[in-house]
Amino acid sequence: MLYKKSGSVESNMNSNFNVNKYITCLILILFVSFAWKESFSDSTLELLNFLKIFGHQAEISISYLKKEIEKNPDNPNLKLVLGSLYLELFLEKESKLDVTLLNKAEEEFKEVIKLKNDESYAYFYLGNIAMLNKANKGKAIEFYKKAILYNKNSWGAYSLLNFVLVGEKRFDEIIKILEDAKKEIKITEDNRDKASSVFHNLALNYLMISDYTNALINATEATKLFPTKEHLHLLGICYFQKKDFQKAIDEFKRGLELDPNDKNVLIGLAVALSEKGEYKEAIEYASKANQLYPDDEEIKIKLEEYKKILKTIQKDGVKK
């Protein structure tokens, strides 16, 4: 759980932070969402759309691309798509751990860079391969930074670079990169959701170094750009750390409007209410969280704690 009463973010986010365990899942999520076609040129996108006639059968598409590359060996777009398909095929068959596919993808992306040195997406993919193949964090960081150098709106590179550097506890370094990104990225109506992730990650990193003022500034901006329950939860945490418990309560409640059953928001709200001495309402939300997530021991402990405090208050004749 992200939220705890004191020292919450740092203690909880640092615990059990295993890059190797989560990297494949995170890359897959990015791959099939905003990272997949974000920075492809129009001609490359046309080719990808053409390949849809094969019903997304990567093996058939790969065979077709190889023949096209034989005719056009100096076309970086063809090699970029071929490498992408190798990586897609690996992700589809990840349980089989077919490293050969990763090696083939890596070879194609390196060929792309020889033909077009500023191809951001090739560097992004090479960063992914560095993590997936040998968990080479140093190489991955180098490639993600180059992806950003050649495309300031490389959202996937920002997210994964943040992920790796946080795992290395290099908070100051990623903060500088993301602060620079704020000055460079071009925010449009179409990318507000992706741009908000830069501000969200900045807020998290500022929390990790206990800079609650800058954390609040960036969490607020993330929420303005694209109000999600995750952004609202983070904003609530920032207010909590600033000891503005009422505003924390307000943001957590806004989060529950988007998802009434979110565990982190429910317990965050209960904790913030308890800080204000509103134990009856804190018990209400902690009880709901306990009903929804009966195996979560932390929720049970919080619930029992609030019940005992309220019982003591009522016994002493103090109404809360």
ZAMISE-542436 format. One record per residue (C-alpha): residue number from 1; residue in one letter; x, y, z. Coordinates in steps of 0.1 Angstrom, whole numbers. Each point is the difference from the previous one (the first is absolute). Layout:
ZAMISE-542436
[pt NUM, 'a', [X, Y, Z]],
...
***
This chain:
ZAMISE-542436
[pt 1, 'm', [0, 0, 0]],
[pt 2, 'l', [14, 34, -10]],
[pt 3, 'y', [-15, 18, 30]],
[pt 4, 'k', [10, -1, 36]],
[pt 5, 'k', [-4, 24, 28]],
[pt 6, 's', [35, 13, 4]],
[pt 7, 'g', [30, -3, -23]],
[pt 8, 's', [-25, -18, -22]],
[pt 9, 'v', [12, 5, -36]],
[pt 10, 'e', [37, -6, 6]],
[pt 11, 's', [-2, -30, 22]],
[pt 12, 'n', [-26, -17, -20]],
[pt 13, 'm', [13, 7, -35]],
[pt 14, 'n', [35, -11, 9]],
[pt 15, 's', [-11, -33, 14]],
[pt 16, 'n', [-1, -30, -22]],
[pt 17, 'f', [10, 22, -30]],
[pt 18, 'n', [11, -27, -25]],
[pt 19, 'v', [8, 13, -35]],
[pt 20, 'n', [3, -34, -15]],
[pt 21, 'k', [-33, -11, 13]],
[pt 22, 'y', [-21, 28, -15]],
[pt 23, 'i', [19, 12, -30]],
[pt 24, 't', [-14, -24, -25]],
[pt 25, 'c', [-36, 7, 11]],
[pt 26, 'l', [6, 38, -1]],
[pt 27, 'i', [16, -1, -34]],
[pt 28, 'l', [-29, -21, -13]],
[pt 29, 'i', [-25, 25, 13]],
[pt 30, 'l', [19, 29, -16]],
[pt 31, 'f', [5, -20, -32]],
[pt 32, 'v', [-37, -6, -6]],
[pt 33, 's', [-11, 35, 11]],
[pt 34, 'f', [17, 33, -7]],
[pt 35, 'a', [35, -14, -7]],
[pt 36, 'w', [-8, -22, -30]],
[pt 37, 'k', [-5, 25, -29]],
[pt 38, 'e', [7, 33, 17]],
[pt 39, 's', [29, 12, -20]],
[pt 40, 'f', [-2, -19, -32]],
[pt 41, 's', [1, 21, -32]],
[pt 42, 'd', [-30, 1, -22]],
[pt 43, 's', [15, -24, -25]],
[pt 44, 't', [8, -25, 27]],
[pt 45, 'l', [-36, 2, 13]],
[pt 46, 'e', [-13, -6, -35]],
[pt 47, 'l', [21, -31, -1]],
[pt 48, 'l', [-13, -12, 34]],
[pt 49, 'n', [-36, 6, -11]],
[pt 50, 'f', [7, -20, -32]],
[pt 51, 'l', [13, -29, 21]],
[pt 52, 'k', [-33, -2, 17]],
[pt 53, 'i', [-13, -19, -29]],
[pt 54, 'f', [19, -30, 14]],
[pt 55, 'g', [-22, 1, 31]],
[pt 56, 'h', [30, 10, 23]],
[pt 57, 'q', [18, -33, -8]],
[pt 58, 'a', [35, 12, 8]],
[pt 59, 'e', [17, -30, -17]],
[pt 60, 'i', [-17, 7, -33]],
[pt 61, 's', [7, 37, 3]],
[pt 62, 'i', [37, -7, 7]],
[pt 63, 's', [3, -21, -31]],
[pt 64, 'y', [-15, 27, -21]],
[pt 65, 'l', [23, 27, 15]],
[pt 66, 'k', [31, -20, -6]],
[pt 67, 'k', [-8, -2, -37]],
[pt 68, 'e', [-6, 37, -1]],
[pt 69, 'i', [33, 8, 18]],
[pt 70, 'e', [18, -21, -26]],
[pt 71, 'k', [-14, 24, -26]],
[pt 72, 'n', [6, 31, 21]],
[pt 73, 'p', [30, -7, 24]],
[pt 74, 'd', [5, 37, 8]],
[pt 75, 'n', [-36, 6, 12]],
[pt 76, 'p', [1, 6, 38]],
[pt 77, 'n', [-38, -1, 3]],
[pt 78, 'l', [-1, -36, -12]],
[pt 79, 'k', [26, -11, 25]],
[pt 80, 'l', [-17, 19, 28]],
[pt 81, 'v', [-32, -18, -6]],
[pt 82, 'l', [17, -33, -4]],
[pt 83, 'g', [18, 4, 34]],
[pt 84, 's', [-33, 11, 15]],
[pt 85, 'l', [-17, -32, -12]],
[pt 86, 'y', [28, -21, 14]],
[pt 87, 'l', [-5, 17, 34]],
[pt 88, 'e', [-37, -4, -2]],
[pt 89, 'l', [3, -37, -8]],
[pt 90, 'f', [23, -3, 30]],
[pt 91, 'l', [-25, 17, 23]],
[pt 92, 'e', [-27, -23, -13]],
[pt 93, 'k', [21, -31, 7]],
[pt 94, 'e', [18, 15, 31]],
[pt 95, 's', [-6, -31, 21]],
[pt 96, 'k', [21, -20, -24]],
[pt 97, 'l', [30, 24, 5]],
[pt 98, 'd', [10, -1, -37]],
[pt 99, 'v', [31, 23, 3]],
[pt 100, 't', [6, -6, -37]],
[pt 101, 'l', [-29, 23, -8]],
[pt 102, 'l', [15, 27, 22]],
[pt 103, 'n', [34, -4, -17]],
[pt 104, 'k', [-16, 4, -34]],
[pt 105, 'a', [-19, 30, 11]],
[pt 106, 'e', [31, 16, 14]],
[pt 107, 'e', [19, -6, -33]],
[pt 108, 'e', [-27, 17, -20]],
[pt 109, 'f', [-1, 31, 23]],
[pt 110, 'k', [37, 4, -1]],
[pt 111, 'e', [-2, -1, -38]],
[pt 112, 'v', [-26, 27, 2]],
[pt 113, 'i', [23, 22, 20]],
[pt 114, 'k', [28, -5, -26]],
[pt 115, 'l', [-24, 12, -27]],
[pt 116, 'k', [-16, 27, 21]],
[pt 117, 'n', [19, 10, 31]],
[pt 118, 'd', [-28, 22, 15]],
[pt 119, 'e', [-27, -27, -1]],
[pt 120, 's', [-14, 4, 35]],
[pt 121, 'y', [-22, -30, -1]],
[pt 122, 'a', [29, -23, -8]],
[pt 123, 'y', [18, 11, 32]],
[pt 124, 'f', [-32, -4, 20]],
[pt 125, 'y', [-3, -36, -12]],
[pt 126, 'l', [37, -7, 6]],
[pt 127, 'g', [-5, 12, 36]],
[pt 128, 'n', [-29, -25, 4]],
[pt 129, 'i', [21, -28, -14]],
[pt 130, 'a', [29, 9, 24]],
[pt 131, 'm', [-24, -5, 29]],
[pt 132, 'l', [-18, -31, -14]],
[pt 133, 'n', [31, -19, -11]],
[pt 134, 'k', [26, 5, 27]],
[pt 135, 'a', [-15, 26, 23]],
[pt 136, 'n', [28, 23, -11]],
[pt 137, 'k', [-12, 31, 18]],
[pt 138, 'g', [30, 21, -10]],
[pt 139, 'k', [-6, -6, -37]],
[pt 140, 'a', [-37, 4, 4]],
[pt 141, 'i', [5, 34, 16]],
[pt 142, 'e', [24, 11, -28]],
[pt 143, 'f', [-25, -10, -27]],
[pt 144, 'y', [-30, 16, 17]],
[pt 145, 'k', [19, 32, 4]],
[pt 146, 'k', [8, 0, -37]],
[pt 147, 'a', [-36, -7, -9]],
[pt 148, 'i', [-9, 31, 19]],
[pt 149, 'l', [28, 20, -15]],
[pt 150, 'y', [-14, -5, -35]],
[pt 151, 'n', [-37, 2, 9]],
[pt 152, 'k', [-10, 21, 30]],
[pt 153, 'n', [-35, -15, -1]],
[pt 154, 's', [13, -36, 4]],
[pt 155, 'w', [-25, -9, 27]],
[pt 156, 'g', [10, -36, 3]],
[pt 157, 'a', [36, 9, 4]],
[pt 158, 'y', [-8, 24, 29]],
[pt 159, 's', [-21, -25, 18]],
[pt 160, 'l', [25, -29, -3]],
[pt 161, 'l', [30, 22, 7]],
[pt 162, 'n', [-18, 12, 32]],
[pt 163, 'f', [-7, -36, 9]],
[pt 164, 'v', [36, -11, -3]],
[pt 165, 'l', [16, 30, 17]],
[pt 166, 'v', [-25, -2, 29]],
[pt 167, 'g', [10, -36, 4]],
[pt 168, 'e', [36, 12, 2]],
[pt 169, 'k', [-11, 27, 25]],
[pt 170, 'r', [14, 27, -23]],
[pt 171, 'f', [-27, 24, 9]],
[pt 172, 'd', [19, 33, -7]],
[pt 173, 'e', [10, -12, -34]],
[pt 174, 'i', [-36, -9, -12]],
[pt 175, 'i', [-13, 32, 16]],
[pt 176, 'k', [23, 21, -22]],
[pt 177, 'i', [-9, -20, -31]],
[pt 178, 'l', [-37, 4, 6]],
[pt 179, 'e', [3, 37, 9]],
[pt 180, 'd', [18, 5, -33]],
[pt 181, 'a', [-28, -19, -17]],
[pt 182, 'k', [-26, 24, 14]],
[pt 183, 'k', [17, 28, -20]],
[pt 184, 'e', [4, -20, -32]],
[pt 185, 'i', [-32, -21, -4]],
[pt 186, 'k', [-28, 12, -22]],
[pt 187, 'i', [-33, -5, 17]],
[pt 188, 't', [-31, -4, -22]],
[pt 189, 'e', [-35, -11, 5]],
[pt 190, 'd', [9, -34, -14]],
[pt 191, 'n', [29, -6, 24]],
[pt 192, 'r', [-11, 15, 33]],
[pt 193, 'd', [-4, -35, 15]],
[pt 194, 'k', [36, -9, -9]],
[pt 195, 'a', [15, 34, 9]],
[pt 196, 's', [-17, -3, 34]],
[pt 197, 's', [22, -30, 7]],
[pt 198, 'v', [31, 22, 0]],
[pt 199, 'f', [-14, 22, 27]],
[pt 200, 'h', [-13, -30, 20]],
[pt 201, 'n', [34, -16, 0]],
[pt 202, 'l', [16, 32, 10]],
[pt 203, 'a', [-23, 3, 29]],
[pt 204, 'l', [8, -36, 11]],
[pt 205, 'n', [37, 7, -2]],
[pt 206, 'y', [-3, 32, 20]],
[pt 207, 'l', [-19, -19, 26]],
[pt 208, 'm', [28, -25, 2]],
[pt 209, 'i', [25, 27, 10]],
[pt 210, 's', [-26, 16, 23]],
[pt 211, 'd', [-4, 32, -21]],
[pt 212, 'y', [-37, 2, 6]],
[pt 213, 't', [-5, 35, -14]],
[pt 214, 'n', [13, -10, -35]],
[pt 215, 'a', [-18, -33, 3]],
[pt 216, 'l', [-33, 19, 5]],
[pt 217, 'i', [7, 24, -29]],
[pt 218, 'n', [6, -29, -25]],
[pt 219, 'a', [-29, -22, 13]],
[pt 220, 't', [-23, 30, -4]],
[pt 221, 'e', [12, 5, -36]],
[pt 222, 'a', [-4, -37, -8]],
[pt 223, 't', [-36, 1, 13]],
[pt 224, 'k', [-8, 31, -19]],
[pt 225, 'l', [13, -15, -32]],
[pt 226, 'f', [-19, -33, 4]],
[pt 227, 'p', [-19, -7, 32]],
[pt 228, 't', [3, -38, 7]],
[pt 229, 'k', [-5, -18, 33]],
[pt 230, 'e', [38, -6, 1]],
[pt 231, 'h', [7, 37, -4]],
[pt 232, 'l', [-26, 9, 26]],
[pt 233, 'h', [14, -26, 24]],
[pt 234, 'l', [35, 15, -4]],
[pt 235, 'l', [-13, 35, 5]],
[pt 236, 'g', [-17, -11, 32]],
[pt 237, 'i', [32, -15, 12]],
[pt 238, 'c', [18, 33, -7]],
[pt 239, 'y', [-25, 20, 20]],
[pt 240, 'f', [2, -25, 28]],
[pt 241, 'q', [38, 3, 1]],
[pt 242, 'k', [-5, 38, 2]],
[pt 243, 'k', [-23, -7, 29]],
[pt 244, 'd', [-30, 16, -18]],
[pt 245, 'f', [-23, -29, 9]],
[pt 246, 'q', [-32, 16, -12]],
[pt 247, 'k', [13, 5, -35]],
[pt 248, 'a', [14, -35, 1]],
[pt 249, 'i', [-35, -13, 9]],
[pt 250, 'd', [-15, 20, -28]],
[pt 251, 'e', [23, -14, -26]],
[pt 252, 'f', [-4, -36, 12]],
[pt 253, 'k', [-38, 5, -2]],
[pt 254, 'r', [4, 12, -36]],
[pt 255, 'g', [20, -31, -7]],
[pt 256, 'l', [-28, -22, 14]],
[pt 257, 'e', [-25, 17, -24]],
[pt 258, 'l', [20, -15, -28]],
[pt 259, 'd', [4, -34, 17]],
[pt 260, 'p', [-19, -6, 32]],
[pt 261, 'n', [18, -33, 7]],
[pt 262, 'd', [36, 11, -4]],
[pt 263, 'k', [19, -14, 30]],
[pt 264, 'n', [28, 26, 2]],
[pt 265, 'v', [-24, 29, -2]],
[pt 266, 'l', [-23, -15, 26]],
[pt 267, 'i', [27, -6, 25]],
[pt 268, 'g', [16, 34, -8]],
[pt 269, 'l', [-33, 16, 8]],
[pt 270, 'a', [-4, -19, 32]],
[pt 271, 'v', [34, 10, 12]],
[pt 272, 'a', [-5, 37, -9]],
[pt 273, 'l', [-33, 0, 19]],
[pt 274, 's', [16, -16, 30]],
[pt 275, 'e', [26, 28, 0]],
[pt 276, 'k', [-29, 25, 4]],
[pt 277, 'g', [-15, -21, 28]],
[pt 278, 'e', [-30, -10, -22]],
[pt 279, 'y', [1, -36, 11]],
[pt 280, 'k', [-35, -10, -7]],
[pt 281, 'e', [4, 9, -37]],
[pt 282, 'a', [35, -15, 0]],
[pt 283, 'i', [-15, -33, 12]],
[pt 284, 'e', [-27, 2, -28]],
[pt 285, 'y', [26, 1, -28]],
[pt 286, 'a', [24, -24, 17]],
[pt 287, 's', [-29, -24, 5]],
[pt 288, 'k', [-9, 2, -37]],
[pt 289, 'a', [37, -6, -9]],
[pt 290, 'n', [0, -30, 23]],
[pt 291, 'q', [-31, -14, -16]],
[pt 292, 'l', [14, 4, -35]],
[pt 293, 'y', [35, -13, 9]],
[pt 294, 'p', [-4, -24, 30]],
[pt 295, 'd', [35, -14, -4]],
[pt 296, 'd', [18, 33, 5]],
[pt 297, 'e', [14, -1, 35]],
[pt 298, 'e', [10, 37, 0]],
[pt 299, 'i', [-37, 10, -6]],
[pt 300, 'k', [-11, -22, 29]],
[pt 301, 'i', [26, 15, 23]],
[pt 302, 'k', [-11, 35, -9]],
[pt 303, 'l', [-36, -8, 5]],
[pt 304, 'e', [5, -15, 34]],
[pt 305, 'e', [22, 29, 10]],
[pt 306, 'y', [-27, 25, -9]],
[pt 307, 'k', [-27, -20, 18]],
[pt 308, 'k', [21, -1, 32]],
[pt 309, 'i', [6, 37, -1]],
[pt 310, 'l', [-36, 8, -6]],
[pt 311, 'k', [-11, -23, 28]],
[pt 312, 't', [24, 17, 24]],
[pt 313, 'i', [-12, 35, -11]],
[pt 314, 'q', [-36, -11, 5]],
[pt 315, 'k', [8, -15, 34]],
[pt 316, 'd', [15, 33, 11]],
[pt 317, 'g', [-31, 18, -12]],
[pt 318, 'v', [17, 19, -28]],
[pt 319, 'k', [-20, 2, -32]],
[pt 320, 'k', [18, -3, -32]],
***
